[in-house]
Amino acid sequence: MIQHGDRICGTWTYFATGQENASTVVARAISETKARRTQVCGRPGSETDTPCEEGWQQMDRPLEFCAGKLSDMTGFGDACLADYEAVPAAEDELAALEAARG
């Protein structure tokens, strides 16, 4: 993920139901550790039903950075349930994110 001002752009990959799911996400930072996802696209699955070739799906869901990981949901009593870890991105992936950040 890349952040410029309050705008965050990134990609993430996860496995569910025996398949790799990849999404591209746009979010707005609301504090140093919290953001709201505003748009997403990718392989249709639990996060989106809009392939990136067809555009963006609007959403309003949380993102939070805690314990060195990224959380996409809020736990009981606002507990952070972080389960995404950063992995090194290839230079071409970072360049594509920079170009798409608008």
KAURSUL-V740553 format. One line per field, one symbol per residue. ss: DSSP state (h for helix, s for strand, l for the rest). psi: psi as a letter, one per 40 degrees, with the letter a starting at -180 (. if undefined). burial: + if it has 16 or more other ideal C-beta (glycine too) atoms within 10 Angstrom, else -. Layout:
BEGIN
ss: ???
psi: ???
burial: ???
END
This chain:
BEGIN
ss: lsssllssssssssssllsssssssssssllllssssssssslllllllllhhhllssssssssssllsssllslhhhlslllsllllllhhhhhhhhhhll
psi: ihhhbehhiiiihihifeihhhihihihheadeiihhdiiiahhaddiehiddeaihiigiihhhifeihieihihfeihghehiiihiiddddddddded.
burial: +------+++++--------+-+++++-+----++-++++++----++-+-+----+----++++----+++-------+-+--------------+-----
END
